[in-house]
Amino acid sequence: MRSKKTSDRRVRRTRHQVNGALVDLIKEKRFDDITVQNLIDRAGVGRSTFYSHFRDKEDAFDQQWEQFNRLLADRIDWAKAGKESFFPVTFFFQHLQEAQSFYRGLVRSGKVDAIFKSGVEHLSRNVESALKERLKSKPVTIPIPVLAHHLANEFYGLLKWWLDAGMPYTPEAMDKMFHRLVNPTLKSAMQIDDVRPRP
């Protein structure tokens, strides 16, 4: 048991080191110019260790991006869906606001369109799974896969517009706008009653 915990810690530490190194390198150079050797040198891990976790640098990037989308989906507060701010828009927009040099690196590398497309796919899968679990046999007016894709697409579409426009509004303002756009659809799809306590 102890050896499994030690092994798990080692795996998490290796992934954390590689993820951090990849983010730093993307800030400095085009993704195509980053080599696996650059990555393992910056991360301070051995080549065999790297290849025991990742096929190549693209796989390292994809795994990190998929993990972030899982984290994003885990932060959704479904109890508030259709009524209040339930999607972690402020959290994610603030995160990218603080990592502008990383986003500029992605733009420079020509990876933005691809990662937003895969972001929609990853997030949509996670949202679909959560909705199926939450709704189970409850009736919905829109099929769950369609609803999940709509939410993921709305989120990443708004995020890309915001970044490309130079972040003209605060993350908090974007959170309010996103929920004004999606909550009516979600409320209708999930047949949520707008029951408010009497004053």
MDAnalysis code that builds the backbone (N, CA, C; Angstrom):
import MDAnalysis as mda
import numpy as np

u = mda.Universe.empty(597, n_residues=199, atom_resindex=np.repeat(np.arange(199), 3), trajectory=True)
u.add_TopologyAttr("name", ["N", "CA", "C"] * 199)
u.add_TopologyAttr("resid", np.arange(1, 200))
u.add_TopologyAttr("resname", ["MET", "ARG", "SER", "LYS", "LYS", "THR", "SER", "ASP", "ARG", "ARG", "VAL", "ARG", "ARG", "THR", "ARG", "HIS", "GLN", "VAL", "ASN", "GLY", "ALA", "LEU", "VAL", "ASP", "LEU", "ILE", "LYS", "GLU", "LYS", "ARG", "PHE", "ASP", "ASP", "ILE", "THR", "VAL", "GLN", "ASN", "LEU", "ILE", "ASP", "ARG", "ALA", "GLY", "VAL", "GLY", "ARG", "SER", "THR", "PHE", "TYR", "SER", "HIS", "PHE", "ARG", "ASP", "LYS", "GLU", "ASP", "ALA", "PHE", "ASP", "GLN", "GLN", "TRP", "GLU", "GLN", "PHE", "ASN", "ARG", "LEU", "LEU", "ALA", "ASP", "ARG", "ILE", "ASP", "TRP", "ALA", "LYS", "ALA", "GLY", "LYS", "GLU", "SER", "PHE", "PHE", "PRO", "VAL", "THR", "PHE", "PHE", "PHE", "GLN", "HIS", "LEU", "GLN", "GLU", "ALA", "GLN", "SER", "PHE", "TYR", "ARG", "GLY", "LEU", "VAL", "ARG", "SER", "GLY", "LYS", "VAL", "ASP", "ALA", "ILE", "PHE", "LYS", "SER", "GLY", "VAL", "GLU", "HIS", "LEU", "SER", "ARG", "ASN", "VAL", "GLU", "SER", "ALA", "LEU", "LYS", "GLU", "ARG", "LEU", "LYS", "SER", "LYS", "PRO", "VAL", "THR", "ILE", "PRO", "ILE", "PRO", "VAL", "LEU", "ALA", "HIS", "HIS", "LEU", "ALA", "ASN", "GLU", "PHE", "TYR", "GLY", "LEU", "LEU", "LYS", "TRP", "TRP", "LEU", "ASP", "ALA", "GLY", "MET", "PRO", "TYR", "THR", "PRO", "GLU", "ALA", "MET", "ASP", "LYS", "MET", "PHE", "HIS", "ARG", "LEU", "VAL", "ASN", "PRO", "THR", "LEU", "LYS", "SER", "ALA", "MET", "GLN", "ILE", "ASP", "ASP", "VAL", "ARG", "PRO", "ARG", "PRO"])
u.atoms.positions = np.array([
    [0.835, -1.205, 0.000],
    [0.000, 0.000, 0.000],
    [0.870, 1.256, 0.000],
    [1.901, 1.221, 0.877],
    [2.787, 2.371, 0.969],
    [3.522, 2.605, -0.336],
    [3.982, 1.480, -0.957],
    [4.718, 1.609, -2.213],
    [3.836, 2.159, -3.334],
    [2.517, 1.817, -3.302],
    [1.599, 2.362, -4.310],
    [1.438, 3.872, -4.125],
    [1.312, 4.319, -2.854],
    [1.191, 5.753, -2.581],
    [2.437, 6.501, -3.022],
    [3.601, 5.897, -2.733],
    [4.871, 6.511, -3.147],
    [4.936, 6.612, -4.655],
    [4.505, 5.535, -5.322],
    [4.511, 5.511, -6.788],
    [3.559, 6.565, -7.347],
    [2.364, 6.682, -6.744],
    [1.394, 7.693, -7.188],
    [1.943, 9.104, -7.022],
    [2.617, 9.334, -5.900],
    [3.218, 10.657, -5.651],
    [4.274, 10.957, -6.696],
    [5.062, 9.931, -7.032],
    [6.118, 10.092, -8.034],
    [5.520, 10.446, -9.395],
    [4.443, 9.759, -9.743],
    [3.772, 10.015, -11.031],
    [3.248, 11.451, -11.062],
    [2.563, 11.860, -9.979],
    [2.024, 13.232, -9.923],
    [3.139, 14.264, -10.006],
    [4.249, 14.004, -9.320],
    [5.371, 14.951, -9.332],
    [5.970, 15.058, -10.730],
    [6.136, 13.906, -11.398],
    [6.693, 13.915, -12.758],
    [5.789, 14.690, -13.707],
    [4.484, 14.423, -13.635],
    [3.540, 15.114, -14.515],
    [3.528, 16.615, -14.227],
    [3.583, 16.959, -12.950],
    [3.607, 18.375, -12.564],
    [4.854, 19.064, -13.124],
    [6.001, 18.390, -13.031],
    [7.253, 18.976, -13.527],
    [7.216, 19.160, -15.044],
    [6.727, 18.145, -15.742],
    [6.653, 18.228, -17.210],
    [5.643, 19.292, -17.627],
    [4.488, 19.336, -16.964],
    [3.472, 20.341, -17.291],
    [4.013, 21.757, -17.107],
    [4.691, 21.981, -15.978],
    [5.265, 23.304, -15.709],
    [6.320, 23.686, -16.728],
    [7.156, 22.711, -17.092],
    [8.213, 22.966, -18.075],
    [7.617, 23.305, -19.440],
    [6.551, 22.601, -19.812],
    [5.921, 22.833, -21.111],
    [5.307, 24.230, -21.176],
    [4.632, 24.642, -20.113],
    [4.047, 25.984, -20.060],
    [5.143, 27.043, -20.203],
    [6.243, 26.878, -19.468],
    [7.351, 27.845, -19.530],
    [7.956, 27.916, -20.931],
    [8.137, 26.759, -21.569],
    [8.756, 26.734, -22.897],
    [7.843, 27.359, -23.955],
    [6.525, 27.154, -23.817],
    [5.583, 27.747, -24.774],
    [5.611, 29.270, -24.681],
    [5.893, 29.797, -23.499],
    [6.008, 31.250, -23.343],
    [7.239, 31.786, -24.075],
    [8.237, 30.927, -24.265],
    [9.525, 31.368, -24.816],
    [9.685, 31.122, -26.303],
    [9.072, 30.043, -26.806],
    [9.309, 29.703, -28.223],
    [8.092, 29.026, -28.829],
    [8.095, 28.925, -30.147],
    [7.006, 28.247, -30.851],
    [6.959, 26.778, -30.444],
    [5.746, 26.232, -30.366],
    [5.578, 24.838, -29.947],
    [6.360, 23.897, -30.859],
    [6.339, 24.163, -32.174],
    [7.046, 23.294, -33.123],
    [8.552, 23.278, -32.883],
    [9.078, 24.345, -32.254],
    [10.519, 24.425, -32.013],
    [10.933, 23.780, -30.696],
    [9.956, 23.392, -29.893],
    [10.267, 22.734, -28.612],
    [10.550, 21.259, -28.870],
    [11.659, 20.779, -28.351],
    [11.993, 19.366, -28.501],
    [11.737, 18.638, -27.183],
    [11.652, 17.312, -27.268],
    [11.507, 16.513, -26.049],
    [12.716, 16.740, -25.147],
    [13.892, 16.928, -25.754],
    [15.103, 17.177, -24.955],
    [14.968, 18.496, -24.180],
    [14.454, 19.531, -24.840],
    [14.186, 20.800, -24.142],
    [13.286, 20.553, -22.931],
    [12.276, 19.732, -23.158],
    [11.257, 19.481, -22.138],
    [11.833, 18.728, -20.942],
    [12.585, 17.669, -21.206],
    [13.117, 16.889, -20.080],
    [14.235, 17.644, -19.356],
    [14.992, 18.460, -20.105],
    [16.020, 19.279, -19.453],
    [15.372, 20.292, -18.510],
    [14.309, 20.965, -18.989],
    [13.649, 21.970, -18.181],
    [12.907, 21.333, -16.993],
    [12.301, 20.165, -17.228],
    [11.540, 19.490, -16.173],
    [12.439, 18.786, -15.166],
    [13.669, 18.492, -15.591],
    [14.581, 17.769, -14.698],
    [14.198, 16.314, -14.519],
    [13.686, 15.693, -15.595],
    [13.350, 14.262, -15.539],
    [14.146, 13.518, -16.613],
    [14.275, 12.233, -16.427],
    [15.008, 11.421, -17.399],
    [14.173, 11.123, -18.628],
    [14.852, 10.799, -19.726],
    [14.152, 10.495, -20.976],
    [13.232, 9.284, -20.812],
    [13.727, 8.233, -20.151],
    [12.901, 7.028, -19.973],
    [11.698, 7.330, -19.092],
    [11.880, 8.207, -18.087],
    [10.764, 8.600, -17.221],
    [9.710, 9.344, -18.041],
    [10.179, 10.267, -18.887],
    [9.255, 11.026, -19.735],
    [8.434, 10.080, -20.605],
    [9.121, 9.132, -21.278],
    [8.417, 8.246, -22.204],
    [7.576, 7.182, -21.510],
    [7.758, 7.020, -20.215],
    [6.880, 6.091, -19.483],
    [5.521, 6.738, -19.210],
    [5.435, 8.072, -19.369],
    [4.181, 8.795, -19.133],
    [3.581, 9.394, -20.396],
    [4.427, 9.759, -21.356],
    [3.955, 10.470, -22.555],
    [4.576, 9.860, -23.811],
    [3.784, 9.885, -24.898],
    [4.320, 9.405, -26.182],
    [5.305, 10.409, -26.770],
    [4.956, 11.692, -26.662],
    [5.762, 12.772, -27.227],
    [5.296, 14.084, -26.607],
    [5.797, 15.214, -27.095],
    [5.422, 16.503, -26.499],
    [3.946, 16.818, -26.750],
    [3.403, 16.383, -27.911],
    [1.985, 16.615, -28.206],
    [1.110, 15.881, -27.206],
    [1.508, 14.654, -26.861],
    [0.743, 13.876, -25.893],
    [0.806, 14.537, -24.515],
    [1.963, 15.076, -24.156],
    [2.108, 15.773, -22.872],
    [1.179, 16.987, -22.825],
    [1.142, 17.725, -23.924],
    [0.267, 18.903, -23.994],
    [-1.204, 18.491, -23.914],
    [-1.583, 17.458, -24.694],
    [-2.977, 17.023, -24.742],
    [-3.449, 16.509, -23.387],
    [-2.584, 15.759, -22.695],
    [-2.960, 15.236, -21.381],
    [-3.168, 16.371, -20.380],
    [-2.286, 17.373, -20.451],
    [-2.417, 18.525, -19.549],
    [-3.715, 19.286, -19.827],
    [-4.035, 19.460, -21.093],
    [-5.231, 20.200, -21.495],
    [-6.496, 19.431, -21.103],
    [-6.469, 18.111, -21.293],
    [-7.615, 17.283, -20.925],
    [-7.839, 17.318, -19.406],
    [-6.750, 17.261, -18.658],
    [-6.841, 17.312, -17.201],
    [-7.437, 18.648, -16.738],
    [-7.025, 19.742, -17.407],
    [-7.559, 21.046, -17.031],
    [-9.053, 21.128, -17.306],
    [-9.493, 20.529, -18.391],
    [-10.921, 20.523, -18.702],
    [-11.717, 19.678, -17.714],
    [-11.104, 18.607, -17.198],
    [-11.764, 17.826, -16.141],
    [-11.917, 18.672, -14.880],
    [-10.857, 19.410, -14.551],
    [-10.902, 20.297, -13.384],
    [-12.003, 21.341, -13.554],
    [-12.090, 21.886, -14.759],
    [-13.118, 22.882, -15.065],
    [-14.511, 22.288, -14.865],
    [-14.733, 21.091, -15.401],
    [-16.039, 20.436, -15.281],
    [-16.365, 20.102, -13.828],
    [-15.344, 19.730, -13.062],
    [-15.560, 19.394, -11.642],
    [-15.999, 20.606, -10.824],
    [-15.705, 21.810, -11.321],
    [-16.062, 23.031, -10.597],
    [-17.472, 23.532, -10.924],
    [-18.165, 22.851, -11.822],
    [-19.533, 23.249, -12.158],
    [-20.463, 22.917, -10.989],
    [-21.250, 23.891, -10.583],
    [-22.207, 23.701, -9.489],
    [-23.596, 23.462, -10.094],
    [-23.908, 22.190, -10.348],
    [-25.129, 21.856, -11.072],
    [-26.394, 22.220, -10.301],
    [-26.296, 22.362, -8.976],
    [-27.478, 22.742, -8.186],
    [-27.960, 24.145, -8.558],
    [-27.059, 24.962, -9.112],
    [-27.418, 26.331, -9.482],
    [-27.724, 26.478, -10.980],
    [-27.576, 25.387, -11.725],
    [-27.741, 25.451, -13.180],
    [-29.126, 25.926, -13.583],
    [-29.172, 26.865, -14.527],
    [-30.434, 27.404, -15.014],
    [-30.988, 28.537, -14.171],
    [-30.338, 28.798, -13.017],
    [-30.860, 29.817, -12.098],
    [-29.827, 30.883, -11.747],
    [-28.602, 30.443, -11.461],
    [-27.573, 31.368, -10.998],
    [-26.274, 31.115, -11.756],
    [-25.202, 31.694, -11.235],
    [-23.875, 31.453, -11.812],
    [-23.410, 30.070, -11.374],
    [-23.383, 29.122, -12.311],
    [-23.038, 27.740, -11.969],
    [-21.762, 27.253, -12.657],
    [-21.371, 27.938, -13.719],
    [-20.213, 27.539, -14.515],
    [-19.007, 28.371, -14.063],
    [-17.819, 27.774, -13.899],
    [-16.673, 28.512, -13.345],
    [-16.018, 29.472, -14.338],
    [-16.799, 30.376, -14.889],
    [-16.299, 31.324, -15.889],
    [-15.255, 32.257, -15.285],
    [-15.576, 32.853, -14.142],
    [-14.638, 33.790, -13.505],
    [-13.306, 33.117, -13.229],
    [-13.351, 31.906, -12.669],
    [-12.135, 31.143, -12.350],
    [-11.250, 30.970, -13.580],
    [-11.831, 30.501, -14.682],
    [-11.038, 30.184, -15.861],
    [-10.564, 31.445, -16.588],
    [-11.442, 32.449, -16.680],
    [-11.063, 33.681, -17.352],
    [-9.958, 34.396, -16.568],
    [-10.048, 34.375, -15.240],
    [-8.985, 34.975, -14.421],
    [-7.675, 34.237, -14.628],
    [-7.768, 32.909, -14.718],
    [-6.571, 32.086, -14.909],
    [-5.848, 32.485, -16.200],
    [-6.595, 32.663, -17.275],
    [-5.974, 33.039, -18.548],
    [-5.548, 34.506, -18.565],
    [-6.265, 35.334, -17.838],
    [-5.875, 36.748, -17.732],
    [-4.499, 36.861, -17.080],
    [-4.258, 35.992, -16.094],
    [-2.977, 36.004, -15.384],
    [-1.885, 35.292, -16.175],
    [-2.272, 34.562, -17.219],
    [-1.290, 33.808, -18.010],
    [-1.275, 34.296, -19.454],
    [-1.269, 35.623, -19.625],
    [-1.318, 36.194, -20.970],
    [-0.126, 35.789, -21.826],
    [1.048, 35.682, -21.191],
    [2.241, 35.322, -21.967],
    [2.121, 33.898, -22.506],
    [1.445, 33.029, -21.754],
    [1.223, 31.658, -22.220],
    [0.265, 31.660, -23.413],
    [-0.818, 32.449, -23.323],
    [-1.768, 32.520, -24.439],
    [-1.096, 33.099, -25.679],
    [-0.275, 34.137, -25.493],
    [0.458, 34.714, -26.643],
    [1.370, 33.658, -27.274],
    [1.943, 32.802, -26.426],
    [2.780, 31.716, -26.934],
    [1.983, 30.729, -27.764],
    [0.761, 30.450, -27.345],
    [-0.100, 29.553, -28.123],
    [-0.478, 30.184, -29.458],
    [-0.768, 31.486, -29.437],
    [-1.086, 32.206, -30.677],
    [0.116, 32.156, -31.616],
    [1.287, 32.439, -31.071],
    [2.530, 32.422, -31.854],
    [2.783, 31.044, -32.458],
    [2.385, 30.004, -31.713],
    [2.606, 28.627, -32.157],
    [1.525, 28.129, -33.111],
    [0.484, 28.946, -33.339],
    [-0.603, 28.538, -34.228],
    [-1.447, 27.404, -33.661],
    [-1.511, 27.314, -32.325],
    [-2.235, 26.204, -31.702],
    [-3.616, 26.587, -31.165],
    [-3.969, 27.860, -31.241],
    [-5.185, 28.319, -30.579],
    [-6.443, 27.631, -31.112],
    [-6.627, 27.609, -32.427],
    [-7.844, 27.005, -32.986],
    [-7.956, 25.539, -32.602],
    [-6.825, 24.825, -32.663],
    [-6.829, 23.393, -32.340],
    [-7.160, 23.147, -30.872],
    [-6.600, 23.970, -29.976],
    [-6.866, 23.699, -28.560],
    [-8.281, 24.106, -28.166],
    [-8.824, 25.131, -28.813],
    [-10.207, 25.482, -28.501],
    [-11.161, 24.404, -29.024],
    [-10.854, 23.854, -30.174],
    [-11.673, 22.766, -30.720],
    [-11.619, 21.544, -29.801],
    [-10.415, 21.158, -29.380],
    [-10.295, 19.997, -28.495],
    [-10.857, 20.312, -27.115],
    [-10.774, 21.597, -26.698],
    [-11.357, 22.002, -25.426],
    [-12.857, 21.764, -25.415],
    [-13.520, 22.116, -26.518],
    [-14.966, 21.875, -26.639],
    [-15.246, 20.372, -26.519],
    [-14.420, 19.551, -27.181],
    [-14.632, 18.094, -27.151],
    [-14.441, 17.533, -25.741],
    [-13.332, 17.917, -25.091],
    [-13.050, 17.419, -23.734],
    [-14.127, 17.855, -22.749],
    [-14.441, 19.155, -22.769],
    [-15.401, 19.696, -21.816],
    [-16.789, 19.123, -22.065],
    [-17.158, 18.975, -23.323],
    [-18.456, 18.432, -23.687],
    [-18.626, 17.016, -23.133],
    [-17.582, 16.189, -23.244],
    [-17.636, 14.820, -22.711],
    [-17.849, 14.822, -21.202],
    [-17.097, 15.683, -20.508],
    [-17.208, 15.755, -19.051],
    [-18.578, 16.276, -18.610],
    [-19.078, 17.293, -19.313],
    [-20.387, 17.859, -18.989],
    [-21.490, 16.830, -19.269],
    [-21.372, 16.131, -20.378],
    [-22.363, 15.101, -20.727],
    [-22.433, 14.024, -19.649],
    [-21.265, 13.579, -19.200],
    [-21.211, 12.553, -18.153],
    [-21.872, 13.042, -16.867],
    [-21.571, 14.299, -16.487],
    [-22.150, 14.869, -15.256],
    [-23.661, 15.029, -15.382],
    [-24.133, 15.476, -16.545],
    [-25.568, 15.668, -16.745],
    [-26.320, 14.338, -16.735],
    [-25.736, 13.314, -17.350],
    [-26.381, 11.996, -17.359],
    [-26.533, 11.473, -15.944],
    [-25.506, 11.675, -15.131],
    [-25.545, 11.223, -13.744],
    [-26.575, 12.018, -12.948],
    [-26.613, 13.322, -13.182],
    [-27.503, 14.183, -12.409],
    [-28.971, 14.000, -12.811],
    [-29.216, 13.909, -14.120],
    [-30.598, 13.868, -14.586],
    [-31.186, 12.460, -14.604],
    [-30.317, 11.472, -14.889],
    [-30.726, 10.071, -14.946],
    [-32.038, 9.909, -15.713],
    [-33.115, 9.556, -15.036],
    [-34.370, 9.295, -15.757],
    [-35.275, 10.526, -15.862],
    [-34.760, 11.693, -15.427],
    [-35.592, 12.903, -15.505],
    [-35.784, 13.313, -16.963],
    [-36.962, 13.842, -17.303],
    [-37.193, 14.241, -18.702],
    [-36.417, 15.513, -19.054],
    [-35.917, 15.561, -20.276],
    [-35.236, 16.764, -20.774],
    [-35.827, 17.108, -22.132],
    [-35.842, 18.395, -22.462],
    [-36.416, 18.808, -23.746],
    [-35.377, 18.815, -24.863],
    [-34.117, 18.739, -24.497],
    [-33.020, 18.693, -25.466],
    [-32.145, 17.500, -25.101],
    [-31.750, 16.656, -26.056],
    [-30.900, 15.505, -25.724],
    [-29.627, 15.954, -24.990],
    [-29.231, 15.189, -23.993],
    [-28.087, 15.567, -23.158],
    [-26.797, 15.796, -23.962],
    [-26.456, 14.951, -24.952],
    [-25.229, 15.222, -25.724],
    [-25.278, 16.582, -26.436],
    [-26.459, 16.960, -26.933],
    [-26.620, 18.251, -27.619],
    [-26.447, 19.389, -26.614],
    [-27.065, 19.236, -25.454],
    [-26.985, 20.255, -24.408],
    [-25.549, 20.426, -23.919],
    [-24.839, 19.311, -23.728],
    [-23.438, 19.355, -23.263],
    [-22.559, 20.063, -24.284],
    [-22.756, 19.742, -25.561],
    [-21.951, 20.385, -26.611],
    [-22.269, 21.876, -26.681],
    [-23.523, 22.229, -26.524],
    [-23.931, 23.642, -26.565],
    [-23.224, 24.428, -25.455],
    [-23.226, 23.898, -24.236],
    [-22.593, 24.590, -23.111],
    [-21.092, 24.750, -23.333],
    [-20.437, 23.668, -23.760],
    [-18.991, 23.711, -23.987],
    [-18.643, 24.682, -25.109],
    [-19.445, 24.649, -26.166],
    [-19.207, 25.522, -27.318],
    [-19.424, 26.991, -26.956],
    [-20.468, 27.262, -26.186],
    [-20.736, 28.637, -25.744],
    [-19.590, 29.152, -24.880],
    [-19.118, 28.307, -23.994],
    [-18.051, 28.708, -23.082],
    [-16.769, 29.046, -23.854],
    [-16.320, 28.116, -24.706],
    [-15.067, 28.352, -25.422],
    [-15.199, 29.417, -26.501],
    [-16.387, 29.538, -27.097],
    [-16.604, 30.600, -28.085],
    [-16.485, 31.970, -27.443],
    [-17.086, 32.127, -26.269],
    [-17.029, 33.403, -25.558],
    [-15.605, 33.693, -25.070],
    [-14.935, 32.655, -24.586],
    [-13.562, 32.821, -24.107],
    [-12.639, 33.285, -25.234],
    [-12.756, 32.664, -26.403],
    [-11.887, 33.031, -27.536],
    [-12.177, 34.468, -27.982],
    [-13.480, 34.824, -28.048],
    [-13.814, 36.196, -28.427],
    [-13.172, 37.174, -27.446],
    [-13.289, 36.897, -26.167],
    [-12.774, 37.779, -25.105],
    [-11.259, 37.953, -25.220],
    [-10.550, 36.865, -25.425],
    [-9.092, 36.933, -25.542],
    [-8.669, 37.676, -26.809],
    [-9.320, 37.348, -27.938],
    [-8.962, 37.984, -29.215],
    [-9.317, 39.476, -29.227],
    [-10.342, 39.858, -28.440],
    [-10.753, 41.264, -28.379],
    [-9.907, 42.067, -27.391],
    [-8.949, 41.399, -26.763],
    [-8.081, 42.101, -25.823],
    [-8.645, 42.208, -24.419],
    [-9.532, 41.259, -24.063],
    [-10.126, 41.197, -22.719],
    [-10.768, 42.522, -22.303],
    [-11.752, 43.004, -23.072],
    [-12.344, 44.325, -22.801],
    [-13.222, 44.386, -21.556],
    [-13.637, 43.242, -21.033],
    [-14.468, 43.210, -19.825],
    [-13.790, 42.352, -18.759],
    [-14.133, 42.578, -17.522],
    [-13.553, 41.801, -16.434],
    [-14.069, 40.359, -16.489],
    [-13.318, 39.417, -15.902],
    [-13.823, 38.035, -15.827],
    [-15.192, 37.958, -15.142],
    [-15.399, 38.787, -14.128],
    [-16.679, 38.778, -13.421],
    [-17.831, 39.225, -14.333],
    [-17.558, 40.249, -15.166],
    [-18.585, 40.718, -16.116],
    [-18.875, 39.642, -17.161],
    [-17.836, 38.938, -17.603],
    [-18.021, 37.865, -18.585],
    [-18.815, 36.716, -17.986],
    [-18.608, 36.463, -16.710],
    [-19.364, 35.423, -16.011],
    [-20.861, 35.742, -16.057],
    [-21.202, 36.995, -15.758],
    [-22.613, 37.404, -15.777],
    [-23.203, 37.281, -17.185],
    [-22.433, 37.715, -18.192],
    [-22.937, 37.651, -19.572],
    [-23.137, 36.208, -20.022],
    [-22.172, 35.349, -19.697],
    [-22.276, 33.932, -20.075],
    [-23.553, 33.323, -19.491],
    [-23.809, 33.581, -18.218],
    [-24.969, 32.969, -17.568],
    [-26.289, 33.561, -18.059],
    [-26.278, 34.837, -18.447],
    [-27.489, 35.405, -19.050],
    [-27.793, 34.722, -20.395],
    [-26.748, 34.325, -21.086],
    [-26.918, 33.672, -22.384],
    [-27.361, 32.212, -22.247],
    [-26.766, 31.469, -21.308],
    [-27.012, 30.019, -21.273],
    [-28.111, 29.579, -20.300],
    [-28.357, 30.354, -19.253],
    [-29.315, 29.880, -18.252],
    [-30.744, 29.697, -18.782],
    [-31.253, 30.604, -19.633],
    [-32.611, 30.369, -20.155],
    [-32.718, 29.046, -20.923],
    [-31.693, 28.741, -21.738],
    [-31.692, 27.483, -22.492],
    [-31.638, 26.295, -21.544],
    [-30.757, 26.375, -20.564],
    [-30.590, 25.272, -19.619],
    [-31.845, 25.066, -18.779],
    [-32.435, 26.164, -18.369],
    [-33.654, 26.096, -17.564],
    [-34.767, 25.394, -18.338],
    [-34.898, 25.748, -19.612],
    [-35.924, 25.132, -20.455],
    [-35.606, 23.664, -20.721],
    [-34.350, 23.374, -21.021],
    [-33.954, 21.999, -21.361],
    [-34.113, 21.048, -20.195],
    [-33.779, 21.535, -18.988],
    [-33.832, 20.686, -17.804],
    [-35.165, 20.827, -17.070],
    [-36.084, 21.631, -17.633],
    [-37.410, 21.850, -17.062],
    [-37.304, 22.244, -15.579],
    [-36.513, 23.297, -15.345],
    [-36.281, 23.795, -13.987],
    [-37.373, 24.784, -13.630],
    [-38.004, 24.575, -12.505],
    [-39.010, 25.524, -12.018],
    [-38.309, 26.674, -11.306],
    [-38.704, 27.872, -11.666],
    [-38.111, 29.054, -11.034],
    [-38.898, 29.393, -9.760],
    [-38.675, 28.594, -8.748],
    [-39.408, 28.783, -7.497],
    [-38.556, 29.639, -6.554],
    [-39.051, 30.799, -6.212],
    [-38.333, 31.695, -5.326],
    [-39.110, 31.841, -4.016],
    [-38.382, 31.930, -2.895],
    [-39.070, 32.102, -1.617],
    [-39.796, 33.450, -1.583],
    [-40.944, 33.480, -0.921],
    [-41.684, 34.737, -0.793],
    [-40.946, 35.688, 0.140],
    [-40.968, 37.000, -0.180],
    [-40.283, 37.970, 0.687],
    [-40.955, 38.052, 2.042],
])
